[in-house]
């Protein structure tokens, strides 16, 4: 795992391959949240014949964070999410996230403010 304050090294991301389309469908479980992020510029490291990749990233413009989100699958079959500047400096990390929680975890980091009450 990489550390906050370092430049992200994509060659060290992803100890396992995962299907990016499945992860995107997990992110879009709450379409309203996903749309609010202004997610664009989707990129994966590569696809093999099964459309699997070691990591993918996209750009977001949330209220609390603007930059790249990198997602990888770790050795425990859970996701690690890196919140990086456009120049690749890691600003924050969320680790060991289950697929059904990934949308809410990212939304909390990039959109929610402490004064929000639900």
Buried (B, 14 or more C-beta within 10 A) or exposed (E): EBEEEEEBEBEEBBEEBBBBEEBBEBBEBEEEBBEBBEBEEEBBBEBEEEEBBBBBBBBBEBEEBBBBBBBBBBEEEBBBBBBBBEEBBBBBBBBEBEBEBBBBBBBEBBBBEEEEEE
